[in-house]
């Protein structure tokens, strides 16, 4: 879910901001979230490599999945999986192109883990 979509949080939701950088134009008090999981975001080097060049997305995806399997991201993934088993997990991102973003890759990785 984009942070710019002003949806009211529901009960039994755990809302996690998954971007390393704070979203532009939003005050911290204005965003309803439970956790800011900076460590789960792609490293600055990987983000710069990808730079939203779609021809690099598959390589970005593979590298990001590798990062998610290493600390400190791995600990965040485990925490989110635990939360998702107990309540509705909402991933918050500022990304405009969700299907070609780290948010999408993370979502798919979490779904895969939950169905194991």
N, C-alpha and C positions, 0 to 999 in steps of 0.2 A: 504494500500500500504506500502510496506517495505521501510524504509528510505534508504536502500542500493540499491534500484532500481533507477538508475539515469535517471528519466524521467523529461523532461522539463515541467515546469508548463504551463498550458494553460490559456488563458484569461477567466475571469469569473469563476475562481476557488478560493476556500478558503481552504488553506492547514493547517491542525492542527496536531501538534505533540501531541500524546495522552499518551505518556509514562511519568512516574514520573522521571525516570532517563534519562540523556542525552545519546544517543546511542554511543557506543564505536567506536572509530576510525573515527568519523566525526567531522570536525570543524564546529562551528556554522555558519561561513560565507559560508560554502559549502552546507548547507541544505536550500533549498528554502521552507520557511514556513511563514505563517501569524500569527500564535499563537502557543504558547506552553502551553497547557492546563494540567498542572501537577495535578490540583485538580480533574480532571475527572478520573485519573488512580486509580486502586485499592490501598487501603491503604497498607503500608509496611507489616502489620500483615497479611492481606489477601493474598498478593503476596507470603509471606513466607509459609503460610499454603498450598497454591496450589502447589508451587514449580514445576509446569508443570508435576505433577503426574496425568496422564490422568484419573485414577479411581476417582480422586477428582474433575474433571471438572464440573460435574452437581452441586455439592455443592458449588464450587467456583462461578459458574454462578449465582446461587440463591443469594449468599451473595453479589456478586458484584452488581447485580441489586438492591438489598436493599441499598447499598452504593450510587448508582446513584440517588436514590430518596431522599437523605438527603443532606443538605448543607455541604460543598461547591460544591460538584459534581452536585447537582441539578441545580444550577445557570449556570454551564458550559453546561449542557445538554440543558437547555433552550436557551442559546446563540447559540449553534450549530444547534438546530432546526430552529431558526430564520434565521441563515445564510443559511441553506440548502434549505429554502423556496425561497431564493433570488438568489442563485448561487450554482454551483457544489461544494459539500463538499468532501474534500479528507482527510481521516484519515491516519496519518503517524505513523508507529510503527517500532520498531526494532525486534519485535517478529519473530521467524523463523516459528513457527507453527500457522499460522493465525487462522485456524478453531478451535483451542483449546486455544485461547488467549482472553485477555480482549478486544482487538480490535474487535474481532468478536462479543462478547457479546454487546459491545457498539454499533457497527454497527446495529445489530438486534434491539436493544432498540430504536435507533434513527429512523429506518425504521418504527417500530411499532408506535412511536409517530407521525411521519409524516402522517401516514395513518388513524389517528383517526379523 
